Amino acid sequence: MFQKRREYIAAFLGAFGSSILEYDTEGYMKLSLLFQVQGFRCIVHVELDKNFPQESALILPSVDLPREKQPTIRETRGRLSIQPEVDWDVMAERARVFLTEKIPAFKESSLNEHR
C-alpha cells in the first residue's frame, strides 16, 4: 500500500506541478494543492488511507471565503473510481477532470451560502 500511495502522489506531482503546496514525504498519506477553475481558487487536500486505494478522499475548502464560513466538499474513493491496478498518471488526470467538473458547483454553493 505504501508503494501505491507513493506512486499516486508522484503522479499528482507530475500532473499538477507548481500547483502542489505540500505533500507527505514519509508516509505518502496527504497532499495539498492550489486548484483554480473559472477564477475560483480552492486548496484541495488529498488524503490517502493506509488501505489506499480502497480508502481515499479529496477535500475542497475555498480560499476565497473567510475560514469560519467555509463550506467543504469531501469526495471519497467510490466517487473517484480509484482502481487497485491502474496507471497512476491516468488517475491523477481523472482527479483533475473530477475537480474541474465539481469546483464550479462548489463555487456556486459557497457564494450562495454567503450572500
C-alpha positions in Angstrom: 0.0 0.0 0.0 2.9 2.3 0.8 4.3 1.9 -2.8 0.8 2.6 -4.3 0.4 5.8 -2.2 3.9 6.9 -3.3 3.1 6.3 -6.9 -0.2 8.2 -6.7 1.5 11.2 -5.0 4.2 11.1 -7.7 1.5 11.1 -10.4 0.0 14.2 -8.8 3.4 15.9 -8.7 3.7 15.3 -12.4 0.2 16.3 -13.3 -0.2 19.4 -11.1 3.4 20.6 -10.9 3.6 24.1 -9.5 0.1 23.8 -8.0 1.4 21.5 -5.3 1.6 23.3 -2.0 2.9 20.4 0.2 2.9 16.6 0.5 3.8 13.9 3.0 7.2 12.5 2.0 7.3 9.9 4.8 4.0 8.0 4.7 2.6 9.5 1.4 -0.7 10.0 3.2 -1.5 13.6 2.3 -1.1 16.1 -0.5 -2.3 19.7 -0.8 -2.6 21.7 -4.0 -4.0 25.0 -5.1 -6.6 24.5 -7.9 -8.4 27.2 -9.8 -11.4 26.9 -12.1 -13.2 29.9 -13.6 -11.3 32.3 -11.3 -12.3 30.4 -8.1 -9.5 29.0 -6.0 -9.6 26.0 -3.7 -6.9 24.3 -1.7 -7.5 20.6 -2.4 -6.4 18.2 0.2 -5.9 14.6 -0.9 -6.0 12.2 2.0 -4.9 8.6 1.4 -5.8 6.0 4.0 -3.4 3.2 5.0 -5.6 0.9 2.9 -5.3 3.0 -0.2 -6.6 2.6 -2.9 -9.6 1.2 -1.1 -9.9 4.4 1.0 -9.1 7.9 0.0 -10.7 11.4 -0.2 -10.4 14.8 -1.8 -11.4 17.7 0.4 -12.1 21.1 -1.1 -12.2 24.1 1.2 -12.5 27.5 -0.5 -9.7 30.1 -0.1 -11.9 32.9 -1.4 -14.1 32.8 1.7 -13.4 33.6 5.4 -12.2 30.5 7.2 -15.1 30.4 9.7 -17.6 30.5 6.9 -16.0 27.9 4.6 -18.2 25.0 3.4 -16.2 22.0 2.2 -16.8 19.2 -0.2 -15.5 15.8 0.7 -15.4 13.2 -2.1 -14.4 9.6 -1.3 -13.0 6.8 -3.3 -16.3 5.5 -4.5 -16.9 8.7 -6.4 -13.4 8.9 -7.7 -13.3 5.4 -9.1 -9.7 4.6 -7.9 -8.9 1.1 -9.0 -6.3 -1.1 -7.4 -4.4 -1.9 -10.6 -4.2 1.3 -12.6 -1.9 3.7 -14.3 -1.4 6.4 -11.7 -0.9 9.1 -14.3 -4.4 8.3 -15.6 -5.7 8.5 -12.1 -4.2 11.9 -11.5 -5.7 13.1 -14.7 -9.1 11.7 -13.6 -8.7 13.7 -10.4 -8.1 16.9 -12.5 -11.2 16.2 -14.6 -13.2 15.5 -11.4 -12.1 18.8 -9.8 -12.7 20.8 -13.0 -16.3 19.4 -13.0 -17.0 19.7 -9.3 -15.5 23.1 -8.4 -18.0 25.3 -10.4 -20.9 23.8 -8.3 -18.8 24.2 -5.2 -18.1 27.8 -6.1 -21.8 28.5 -6.6 -22.9 26.8 -3.4 -20.1 28.6 -1.5 -21.1 32.0 -2.8 -24.9 31.4 -2.4 -24.3 30.5 1.2 -22.7 33.8 1.9 -25.0 36.2 0.1 
